[in-house]
Amino acid sequence: MTEGTAIVFTEDLWEALEVLSNIQEFRNTDWYKRLESAADLATQQMALDNGVGIRH
């Protein structure tokens, strides 16, 4: 891990999204969409690491 890099748990991303999704004005912001994308990608990576495939 490099300096200035934070460790974020996937569960924490989803928990933050769950709370923030209840606030309508946040859902259409770029940072919310990036957070949602990060949670999706982290979940997909965890599934790949565990040998589980994800279909959309």
Summary of the structure (lengths in Angstrom):
residues: 56
radius of gyration: 13.0
end to end distance: 31.3
largest distance: 37.1
contacts: 104
relative contact order: 0.13
helix: 62%
strand: 0%
